[in-house]
Amino acid sequence: YFGMDHNVDQTGKSVIINKTSNTRIPEQRFSEHLKDEKGEESQKRFILKRDNSSIDKEDNQVGS
């Protein structure tokens, strides 16, 4: 998007970014490509945990 070059360093834990002859500041802002989630009602997500008794019942049903 910005015309920059990137390489992974020798440790494999970092990315090194370099300017190139194609590096530029685009006419459109990067943020214009993202959804505006502030205006939308965001959905709340929950992680549901099974209680141990329901797992035991499923195991018994599968085994029989």
C-alpha positions in Angstrom: 0.0 0.0 0.0 2.8 2.4 0.8 5.3 0.9 -1.6 7.8 -0.1 1.0 10.1 -3.1 1.2 10.1 -5.6 4.0 12.3 -8.4 5.2 12.4 -10.8 8.2 15.5 -10.4 10.3 17.9 -13.3 11.0 16.2 -14.3 14.2 12.8 -14.6 12.5 11.2 -12.5 15.2 11.2 -9.0 13.6 10.3 -7.5 10.3 12.5 -4.8 8.8 10.8 -2.1 6.7 12.8 0.0 4.2 11.8 2.9 1.9 12.2 2.2 -1.8 11.9 4.4 -4.9 8.2 3.4 -5.0 7.5 4.5 -1.4 4.8 7.1 -1.3 2.0 8.5 0.8 -1.2 7.4 -0.9 -4.0 9.8 -1.8 -6.5 7.9 0.2 -5.9 7.4 3.9 -5.5 3.8 5.0 -8.3 4.3 7.6 -10.7 5.0 4.8 -10.4 1.3 3.7 -11.5 0.1 7.2 -15.1 -0.4 8.3 -16.5 2.2 10.7 -17.4 -0.1 13.6 -18.2 2.8 15.9 -21.4 3.5 14.0 -22.4 -0.1 13.9 -23.7 -1.9 17.0 -20.8 -4.2 17.8 -21.7 -7.7 18.7 -20.5 -9.0 22.0 -18.8 -12.3 21.9 -18.7 -14.7 24.8 -16.7 -17.9 25.3 -19.1 -20.5 26.8 -17.6 -23.2 29.0 -19.3 -26.6 29.3 -19.7 -27.9 32.8 -18.0 -31.2 33.4 -21.2 -33.1 33.9 -22.4 -32.4 30.3 -19.1 -33.7 28.9 -19.4 -37.0 30.9 -22.9 -37.5 29.6 -21.7 -37.0 26.0 -18.9 -39.5 26.5 -21.3 -42.1 27.9 -23.7 -41.7 25.0 -20.9 -42.0 22.4 -19.5 -45.1 24.0 -22.8 -47.0 24.1 
